[in-house]
Amino acid sequence: MTEARGDLEAFAAELFDGFFRADQRRWGQAYVRGLLLDGRRKSVEPMAARLGEDGNRQALAHFITSSPWDAAHVRARLAWRMHEAIGPEALIVDDTGFLKDGDASACVSRQYTGTAGKVTNCQVGVSLHLAREQASAAVNWRLFVPASWDPASGQADAAKVARRGRCGIPAQVGHVEKWQLALDMIDETRSWGVDVPLVVADAGYGDAAAFRLGLEERSLPYAVGISCRHTAHPADARPVQPPYAGTGRPPKAQYPDPAQTVKDLVIAAGRAAARPVSWRVGSRPGTGRNGFKRMYSRFVALRVRPAGRGLRKTTDAPELPERWLLAEWPATESEPVQFWLSSLPSGMPLATLVRLTKLRWRIEHDYREMKQALGLAHFEGRTWGGWHHHVTLVSAAHAFCTLRRMARAPKDTAAV
C-alpha cells in the first residue's frame, strides 16, 4: 500500500474534487485507504486502528454515516473515470444480498437473495457495472426498499415503517421493483453523459417484460436471461387477418398457431442446431496459451418473435418484433439448460452473441472481490445515507485496484 499511496491520493483528489470542505476530502481518502489496507474486517473501528495518523474512529464514522455529501456526485465522477479507462462493451445489472442478524438497519427484511440462495434476513442492493472482457467497475447503486418498509404499500409493517425516520430513509422513497430501480439507475447513469452500448442481466431482470420494454423504449440493446417458460413464435410466423363480419370493429390480425415455450422451440430445432463456442479464458488450469482452460459449450441461436399479453399491448403493428433466442445446450445434457433473449442485430455472429451475453460473469467477479477483499458487506451503520456512502466508497476502492491492474497488465491479456 505504501508504494500506491501517491496514486491513491491523486485518484481520491479527482474523485472528491466536488467536496467543498477539506475535512471531507481528507476522510474520504482515508476511508478508501482503510478499505484497501490488509485486514479481515472493514468496518469503521478496525479500519481506524490500521490507519495510523488518519485513525480517528469518530471522524470516520461521522463521515460515512452522517456527513451530508452526495454519493451520486462521487459515483458520477467514478463512472466518467472508469468509462474512459475500460471502454465498456456493456452495462451489467444485478443485485446482491447483505446478510443481517438484527432488524434495525435500513430496509432489512426476510427476502430472497442469491447470496444465501434462500429467503433470509438481509438487505438487497441493486448495482450497475461498466464492463468489457478485461475489466469492470460498479458505478451505481440503490438499496432495495421491501414493500414492508413502504407506508403506502398494502404489505406495510408498522414497526418497520416506524423505523424509517431513525434510518434516514427519505419520505419520497418507497417500494419499487428491482427491475424498475435498474431502469431508474440506467437513466441516471446516462444523464451523467455515460454511454450505454448494451444492457446485460440475468433472468431476475430479463423475466420482466416491462424491463425489456423499458430498454427498448430507451433504444438500448440488451442481452438478458429468461426462464424456459417464456413463449414466442418462430421468426417466419405471420399473423393472419380474420374475416370481417361487417359490423363492429374489424378484428386484429392474429397468429394462427399458439406461441410455444422457448424451450420447446429450441428442442424442435434439435441438437444438430447447437454449435460449439469458446467465449473466454476461465480460472481453472488448462492447456490454453496463458495456462488456463477456456470456457466452452454448445449453443443454439434462433430468430423468434417473443409473445405474451403484455408485449402484444405495446405494439400496434400486426407482427411482433423479431429477437434473438439464445440457448446453451451442452453435449452432455439431454435438453437446453439456459436461455436468453437479445435485441442485438440479426446478422451478429454466434461467437460474438455468446461472448456478450456471457459478459455477466464480470459482475459476479466484482461482487466477490468487493465482499472478500474490500468489505462491501461490513458496514455496521443503520442509515440509508450511510449504506449508500459505504457502497460508493467500496466501489471507488475496487475501481482503484482495477486501474492499477490495467496499468500493469499487457494489453493483450485479461486484467481480471
Salt bridges, closest charged atoms under 4 A:
GLU3 OE2 - ARG404 NH2 3.64
ASP7 OD2 - ARG404 NH1 2.84
GLU9 OE2 - ARG5 NE 3.46
GLU14 OE1 - ARG81 NE 3.55
ASP17 OD2 - ARG77 NH2 3.50
ASP23 OD2 - ARG21 NH2 2.78
GLU53 OE2 - ARG5 NH2 3.23
ASP54 OD1 - ARG26 NH2 3.03
ASP54 OD2 - ARG33 NH2 2.54
GLU89 OE2 - ARG355 NH2 2.87
ASP94 OD2 - ARG360 NH2 2.73
GLU177 OE2 - HIS175 NE2 3.71
ASP187 OD1 - ARG218 NE 2.71
GLU188 OE1 - ARG142 NH2 2.95
ASP202 OD2 - ARG360 NH2 3.42
ASP207 OD2 - ARG229 NH2 3.98
ASP207 OD1 - HIS230 NE2 2.76
GLU216 OE2 - ARG323 NE 3.10
GLU319 OE2 - ARG238 NE 3.15
GLU319 OE1 - ARG305 NH2 3.84
GLU322 OE2 - ARG303 NE 3.00
GLU322 OE1 - ARG305 NH2 3.53
GLU328 OE1 - LYS358 NZ 2.91
GLU335 OE2 - LYS263 NZ 2.83
GLU364 OE2 - ARG360 NH1 2.63
ASP366 OD2 - HIS129 ND1 2.87
ASP366 OD1 - HIS365 ND1 3.74
ASP366 OD1 - HIS398 NE2 3.50
GLU369 OE2 - HIS365 NE2 3.75
GLU369 OE1 - HIS398 NE2 2.91
GLU369 OE1 - ARG405 NH2 3.17
GLU380 OE2 - ARG41 NH2 3.39
